[in-house]
Amino acid sequence: MNTPHPTSLVWFRRDLRCFDHAALSQALRHSERVFCVFVFDTDILDALADKADRRVDFIWHSIKELDKALTTMGGGLIVRHGAAREVIPQLVQELGATAVFTNRDYEPAAVMRDAAIAKTLKRVGIEFNTFKDQVIFERDEIMRGAGRPYSVFTPYKNAWLKRVTGDDLVPHPVAEFTHAFARPESSTLPTLNELGFQPTDLIQLGVKPGMSGAQAAWDTFQNTLANYDEVRDRPSLDATSHLGVHLRFGTMSIRDLARTAYYAPGKGAQVWLSELIWREFFQMILYHHPRVMTQAFRTEFDAVAWETNPERFAAWCAGRTGYPIVDAAMRQLNQTGFMHNRLRMIAASFLTKDLHLHWLQGERYFAQKLLDYDLASNNGNWQWAASTGCDAQPYFRIFNPVTQSERFDPQGVFIKRYVPELAAVDAREIHAPWQISPIEQQIYGAIIGRDYPAPIVDHDAARVKALAMFKCIKEIDSLSK
């Protein structure tokens, strides 16, 4: 890229911001004119069953803000609706562009899409330039001996921390090169209805999309960062960052977050930095092992005899299992599109270890509902909880939903917020309400089996069965070696 391109096109995807943006920075520095585009890709949108999908609403508002910001900088955003495989080559031809600049996406479908577009453009002599942007380290950058990918988190984290330097956390400059922006002749942002979707309750829920929303969430969370390690597991405190959705759609820079956490003193910042590294670990796993989308990372556990029970799955989805902490978690997800991190582990453990249902069922339900859904992290965390993944929770460690509830929501504050049927129940009894005497149930106005469901399984018995399911696989595996 020594010779400047007369006209280039920057394709925005999971990077909906106009600062610290690798592809945008490179395009502006190596082009005479730079156009910007976002494609509402029908290959992705057509697969969404819920036409009131909060994620599409989030993207729409973020695109609106991005267009305004780019216009202020002298450019603007071309917005198209169609299959990106067709739209990008067509737009390149319309603009007379000689290069496309975009940031890399590591999900298998995106990798295939980008390869197809690159091949199409190469036939007509157009460059397709991709850059690392959504992670600090990608693909093969953190590897163990003999060039093999890590499969255990702690050695990966140690290697990550050993390799990272201040240079890896430096932002990609944009503002210094705005003279290269080209303003599109005309581009209208289609309405949600024109895209085939409906407005949602996103804003009413307090979710702020776009770069401004990301900055607001980040500003708020930095007040918690120092003691994050002490408060992160208490859902009633709502002390998590709420930056997952902004990382998912790139309205915030990972370098900004990692730089602050890396240099900040105290255990809280280091614990949160570990969570950012977990995100990159799962991205690396998905890139090297795309089969985990549908298969266990530990292939021997594909033979686990998961049960099929639509009634139990429906009860779990609806938050009607009879275990208050599980039900509160699922209702939070259904009502808001968000679930607290600790509750994600509890809900996933309950589905797989108490209900003995396949982790893929839960993973796909979360994929439908989570505003911050990210394939790599969602898949990795579900396989962790199910004990089928890399560096997973050992199969013999099974969360007890009652003790988890007592430990992380001791006063039942979170439970009462989402399970109002138990609002009058004393905190000492709310974690296992089926043990309340019939007379007290009447006093509380919470008759088990009428006002609130009885437990759909007995945890102790379910635990024994789960252990047997996994032990059987371990014994078969050992005999085959």
N, C-alpha and C positions, 0 to 999 in steps of 0.2 A: 504494500500500500504506500510506496514511496511517491507515486504519481497521484495527485488528487483526482478523485472521481468528479466529473462534471455534475452529476446528479445521483444522489443516493436515497435509499428508502430505509427508514428505521421502523421495524415491525415490533410494536409493543405486545407483550403477552402477559407473563406473570411479573411484570415490572412497571406498574402503573404510576410512575413518578417521573419528574423531570430534573432530578438531582441525583448525584452519585449513581449514575446509570452507565454501565460499561459500554453497551452498544451505542447509545446516544453520544457519549463522549468520543468514542472512536470515529463515528460517522462525521461529527461536526469538525473534528480535527483533520480529517482526510478527505473532505468533500467540499466542493464549491457551493453546492446547494443540497439541503437535506429536507426531505419530506418525511412526515411521520404518519403511521397508520395503525389502527386497531381494527381487528376483524372479529365480529361476533360470529364465531365459527359454528356453522350449522351441524358439522360433524360431532360437535360437543353438545350443543344446545338441544338438538333433536332427541338425544338420549335421555334428557331430563323429563321424568314423568310429571313432576309437580310444576305446573305453570305459574305458581306463586313462589318460586324459588328465591329465597333471600340472597343467595350468592349472585344471581343474575342482577338483582336489584342493587347489590353492593357494587358490582362491576359497573353498572350503568351510571350510578352517581359518581364513582371514581373516575370514569372516562369523562364525564361532564366537567369535573374539576380539572383533570389533566389537560383537556382541550383549552380551557380558559387560561391555565398557566402557560401553556405553549404559545398561545396567541399573544399573551403579554410579553413573551420573550422574542416575538417576531415570527413565530411559526404558526402552528395550528395542527389539528389532528384530523386526518381523513378517517372516517368511520365507515366500514363496509359490513354487510350482512350476507354471509354465504359460506361456502366451503373454502377454507383457507388455501387448500391445495390448488384451487382454481383462481381465487381472488388475488393472491400475491403475484403470480406470474402475469395476470391481466393488468394489474396496477403498474407493475414494472414497465410493461409495454406502453401504457398510457402516458406515463411520466417521462419516458425515455431514460430511465435509470440504468446505470451500469453496475450497481451493487446494492445488495440488501444487507443490512446490519441488524442483528437480533441477538438476544441473550439465550443461552442454552436452557433447554428443558430436558429433564432426565427421565420422565415417565415414558414407558415403552411406546405408547400410542404417539406421543409427541416426537420421539426419536424417529419413528417410522415416517410421520408426516414431514418432518424437516428433511429427512433423507430424500423423500420423493420430490419435494420442492427444489432442493439443491440440484437434483438430477435434471429436472425440467429446465431450470435456469442455466445450468452449465451448457446445455445443448445450444443455447443462443448466446453464449459468452458472457453471462451475467454472474458476478461473484455472489456467493452466499456466505457471509462472514458471521460466525457465531462467537460469543464471548461468555466467560464465566461471570455470573452476577449474583445469583440467588444463594450462593454458599461461599464460605471462605476457602474451603478445599473441596475439589470435585473429583469424580471418576477415579483416576489412578494416582492421585497426588498423595494420598496417605495409604501406603501399602506395607505389608509385612515382608519378611524374607522371601526371596525367590519370586517377588512380584505378585504375591497372592493377596487378595483382599482380606481384611480382618473379619472375623465372625464373633469376636467378643469385644464388648464396648470399652472396658477399662484400658486394655492395651492400645486401642484406637485413640481413646481420649488422651492418653499419655503421649502418643506419637503426634497427635494434633497439637498439643500444648508445647511439645519440644520443637516442632517445626515453625509454629506461627511467630511472626515478627511484626513490628509496627508497619512495615511495608505492605503486609497482607491486609491491613485494616485501613489503609489510606483510601479516601473517597475518590471516585472518578470524576474529574472536573467537567462541568457543563456550562456554567454561567459565563466562563471566559471566552466561549466560542460561539455565542449566539448569533454572531454576524452571518453564519452559514445557514441559518434557518431559512427555509422557503415557505411562504404562506400559500396554502392551497386555495385554488380559485373559489371553490365552494364545497362545503361538506356539512350535511345536516345530521345531527345525532338522532337516529330513529327512536321512537318512543318504545317503552316496554311492550305496549300492545302491538306495535308494528313488528317487534321481534317475536311475538307469539307468547309473551309472558304478561304477568299482572303485577302491579305495585304491591308491596308487602308492608308489614308492620315494622320493618327494619329500623326506621328512624324513631318510631314510638318506643321501641325496645331500648333505645339509648345507644344504638350502634352508630358511630360516625364514620362514614366511608371516606375514601380518598386520603390524600397526603395530609390534609388538615386533621382528619380523624386519627390517623396514625400518630401524628405528633402529639395530639391531645392525650392519647392513651399512653404514649411513651413518657410524657411529662408527668402524668399521674403516677405511673408505675415507678419512676425513679425515686419517689418518696418512700417506696416500700422496699427498694432493692437491698438496702443495708441489712434488713432483718427478714429477707425473703425466706431464708432457711427455716425460720421459726413459725411463719404464718402460712406458708404455701399449701399446707395440707388441710386447712380449716375452711370448708366451703362457705360457712356462714360469714367469714371475713371478706370474701371476694378479693383476695390479695394476689391473684394471678395477674399476669401482664395484660391479657386481652389483646395481645399483639399477634396471635396466631393467624388471624384472618389477614392482617396487614403484611405478614411475611408470605402468606399464601399467594396474595395478589400483588405483592411488591410495592405497596404504597409506602413502605418503610424500607430502608436499606439495612441489610444484615450487617454490613461493615460498621454502621453507626452503633447498632446494638452491641455487637461483639466487642468493639473498641471500648465502649463505656464499661462493660462488664469485665473485660480483661484487665483494665487499669484500676478499677474501683477497689478500694480496700474492703476487707471483711468477708466473712463466710457467705453471706447472702448473695453477693454478686458472683462468687465463684460457683455456688450451687446453680444459679441461673445460667451462667456460662456453660455449665455441664449440660443443661437442657438444650441449649443451642447446639452443642456438639452432638448430642443424641440425634437431633434433627438431621445433621449432616451424615451421621453414621447410617441412619435409615435410608437417606438418599443414596449413599454409596452401595448399600445392600441391594436396593431395588435396581440400580444401574447394572450391577454385576450379576444379579440373580433375578431377572424379570419373572421367572417362574413363580416367585412367591406371591404374585397377584392371585393365584388360584391354588397353590400348593404350599405345604408346610416347608419352611426352610430346612428343618431337620426331617428329611424325607421319610424316615422310619415312622414318623407320627402321622403320615397320610393314611396309615392303617388303623388309626384309632376308630373304634366303633361308635362314632357320634350318633345320637338318637335323632329321630324325626318326630317332632311333636308340635304341630301348628298351634294348638291351643296354648301351650306353655310359651311358645315364642311370641304369640300375640299378647299374652299377659305381660311378658317382659317389655315388649315394645310400648305398651300402654301405661306402664307403671302400676301394674295390678298384681304384683307377685306376693304381697303380704309381708314383704320385708321393707320397712319404711325407708331406709337409706337408699336401697336400690330403686324403689318407686319414686322417691324424690329426685334422684338423679335422672331417671328416664323422663319424668315430667318436665324437668328443667330443659332437657334436650328438645323435647317436642314443642314446648312453649316458646323457647328463645333461640334455638339453634346453637346453643352453647352448653357444654357440660364441664364442670370443674375437673381438673386433672386427676385428683385423687379418686373422684367418683367414676371417672372413665375406667380406672383399674378395677374398682369394686364391681361395677356393672358388667364388665367383661368377664371377670372371674366368676360372677354368679351365673352368667349365661353358659359358660363352658364347663365349670366345675360343679355347679349345683343343678343346672338343668340339663347338662350333658349335650348341649346343642353345638353344632359346628361353628367354629369361630368365624367362618366366612359369612354366616347369616348375620352376625352382629356387625362385622366389618362393613357389610353392604348396607345395613340399616344406618349406621353412623355416616356412611358416605352419602346417603340421601338427606340426612338431617343436619349435619354439622356445617355451620357457616365457615369454619376454618378448616374444612376437610382438605387434607393433603394425603395423597395416595401412599407415599412412602412412610410417613409417620403413622397414619392410621393402620396400615397393614402391619408395620413393625410392632406397634404397641398391642394390637390385637393378638399377634402371634406370641408376643412376650407373655401376655396374660394367660393365653391358652397353653403355654409351655411347649409350643411347636416351633418357635422361632430361634433366631440367633441370640445367644446370651439371655435366654428366656428365664422367667420365673420357674424354678424347679417344679416338676409336676406334683411333688409331695407337699409343696407349700400352697395351701389353699386358703384364700381369704374367708374369714368368718364374718358374714355381713353384720351380725349383731355386735361383735367386738369392734369391728371397724367403725360402726356407727357410734358406739360409746366413746371411742377414742377420739374421733375427728369431728363429731357433732354432739358433744356431751350434754348440752342443754336442749338439744333437739330444735335449735333455732332454724337451721336450714330445712329440716324435715317439715316443720310446721308451715314453712313458707310455701312448700309445694304439695304437701299432703294435709290440706286443711281439715280433713276428717278427723285428724288426731290433734287438732289445735288445743284442745282442753286437757289432753293427757299429760300427766306429770313427767318431767324430764327423766326421772329414774325408770319409768316404765315404757317410754315411747319407743325404745329400740327393739323391744320384743312384745308388742301389744297383745299377742295371743295368750300371754302368760297372766294377763290382768284378770282378776276374778270377775265373774258375771255381774256381780253387784256394782263393782267399780266401773265396769264397762257402761252400765246404765247411767251412772253418775257422770261419767265423761261424755256421754252421748256418742259413744264409739263402739257399737256392738260389732264384734268380729264376726265376719260372715255376712253381715248386713250392711253396715256403714263402711267397713273397711275389710278387704278380703283376708281370709285365713291364709297362712303360708302355703304356697303351692307345692313345696317340697320340705322335707325335714333336712336341715343342713347336715347334721351328723351322719345320717344315712346316705345322703347324696355325696358327702365327702368320701365315705368308704367305697362307694361305687366308682367315683372318679379315680381314686387310687388304684383300684383293680383294673380299670380300663387302660391306664397307662402302664401299670406293672406288667400286664399281659404283653404289651408291645415290647417293653424292655427285655422281658424274658425271651420272646421270640427272636428279637434282634441279637441277643447274646448267643443263642443257639446257632444262629446262621453264620456266625463269625468263626 
